[in-house]
Amino acid sequence: MSAKRWKKSANGTAIIVEHYFSVPEIAQAGHYKTTYDLSFADACCLAAAAGKTAVLITSDHTEFDPVEEAEQFPFLWIRPKPAPKPKKKKMDMNAIIAEWDQALRALAEANRRIAALEAK
């Protein structure tokens, strides 16, 4: 089932899964938690799914993308991976002053045009 179809069929209904962890699953969860810096709940979900050779359904790319890349673990993503945020460029003081100067000149030009239109 595709993620889009599953999301539509779930229709906002909560899915409750009850699972009793074995000692090896708890150890596996600990491994996932320390290796990928996951929350304990996410590590337990991953260990339970791995123990059943199941597909993990999630929308949490932040937590699980590194796992998917390293472990070749099957995920069913409810939403697509968000686009990366553009990195902010570091600016020195001269560049900041130049940007402000340019903005002030543009504002002054806009004010001159408004004054000319009002004068007509």
C-alpha positions as CSV (number, residue, x, y, z in Angstrom):
1,M,0.0,0.0,0.0
2,S,1.4,3.4,-0.9
3,A,1.9,6.0,1.8
4,K,-0.6,8.3,0.2
5,R,-3.3,5.6,0.1
6,W,-2.6,4.5,3.7
7,K,-2.8,8.1,4.9
8,K,-6.1,8.5,3.1
9,S,-7.5,5.3,4.5
10,A,-6.3,6.1,8.0
11,N,-8.5,9.2,8.0
12,G,-7.0,10.6,11.1
13,T,-7.7,7.5,13.1
14,A,-5.1,6.6,15.8
15,I,-3.3,3.4,15.4
16,I,-2.5,1.6,18.6
17,V,0.1,-1.2,18.7
18,E,0.7,-3.3,21.7
19,H,4.0,-5.1,21.8
20,Y,5.9,-6.9,24.5
21,F,9.6,-6.6,24.1
22,S,12.0,-9.5,24.4
23,V,15.4,-9.0,25.9
24,P,17.1,-9.2,22.5
25,E,14.7,-6.5,21.2
26,I,15.5,-4.2,24.1
27,A,19.2,-4.7,23.4
28,Q,18.6,-3.9,19.8
29,A,16.7,-0.8,20.8
30,G,19.6,0.3,22.9
31,H,21.9,-0.3,19.9
32,Y,19.7,1.9,17.7
33,K,19.4,4.6,20.4
34,T,23.1,4.9,20.9
35,T,24.2,4.5,17.2
36,Y,21.7,6.9,15.7
37,D,20.9,9.2,18.6
38,L,17.2,8.3,18.5
39,S,14.7,8.8,21.2
40,F,14.0,5.7,23.2
41,A,10.5,5.4,21.8
42,D,11.8,5.6,18.2
43,A,14.5,3.1,18.9
44,C,11.9,0.7,20.4
45,C,9.7,1.1,17.3
46,L,12.6,0.4,15.1
47,A,13.7,-2.7,17.1
48,A,10.1,-4.1,17.1
49,A,9.8,-3.6,13.4
50,A,13.2,-5.1,12.7
51,G,12.4,-8.1,14.8
52,K,9.3,-8.8,12.7
53,T,10.9,-7.8,9.4
54,A,8.2,-5.2,9.1
55,V,8.1,-1.9,7.4
56,L,8.1,1.1,9.7
57,I,5.5,3.7,8.8
58,T,6.6,7.2,9.8
59,S,6.9,10.8,8.8
60,D,9.9,11.6,11.0
61,H,12.7,12.1,8.4
62,T,14.8,13.9,11.0
63,E,15.1,10.8,13.1
64,F,15.0,8.0,10.6
65,D,16.8,9.2,7.5
66,P,20.2,8.3,8.9
67,V,18.9,4.8,9.8
68,E,17.4,4.3,6.4
69,E,20.7,5.3,4.7
70,A,22.9,3.1,6.9
71,E,20.8,0.1,7.7
72,Q,18.9,-0.4,4.4
73,F,15.8,-0.7,6.6
74,P,12.4,-0.5,4.9
75,F,10.4,2.6,5.7
76,L,7.0,3.8,4.4
77,W,7.1,7.6,4.5
78,I,3.8,9.3,5.1
79,R,5.1,12.6,3.7
80,P,8.0,13.4,1.4
81,K,11.3,14.5,2.7
82,P,11.4,18.2,3.3
83,A,13.6,20.3,1.1
84,P,16.9,21.3,2.8
85,K,16.9,24.7,4.3
86,P,19.3,27.1,2.6
87,K,22.4,27.8,4.6
88,K,22.8,31.3,5.8
89,K,25.8,33.1,4.4
90,K,28.1,34.6,6.9
91,M,28.5,38.3,6.4
92,D,31.2,40.6,7.6
93,M,30.4,44.1,8.8
94,N,31.2,45.8,5.5
95,A,28.8,43.5,3.6
96,I,26.0,44.3,6.2
97,I,26.6,48.0,5.9
98,A,26.6,47.7,2.0
99,E,23.2,45.9,2.2
100,W,21.7,48.5,4.5
101,D,23.0,51.3,2.3
102,Q,21.4,49.6,-0.8
103,A,18.1,49.2,1.0
104,L,18.1,52.8,2.2
105,R,18.9,54.1,-1.3
106,A,16.0,52.0,-2.7
107,L,13.7,53.4,0.0
108,A,14.8,57.0,-0.8
109,E,14.1,56.4,-4.5
110,A,10.7,54.9,-3.7
111,N,9.9,58.0,-1.5
112,R,11.0,60.3,-4.4
113,R,8.7,58.5,-6.8
114,I,5.8,58.7,-4.4
115,A,6.4,62.4,-3.8
116,A,6.5,63.0,-7.6
117,L,3.2,61.1,-8.1
118,E,1.6,63.1,-5.3
119,A,2.8,66.4,-6.8
120,K,0.9,65.7,-10.0
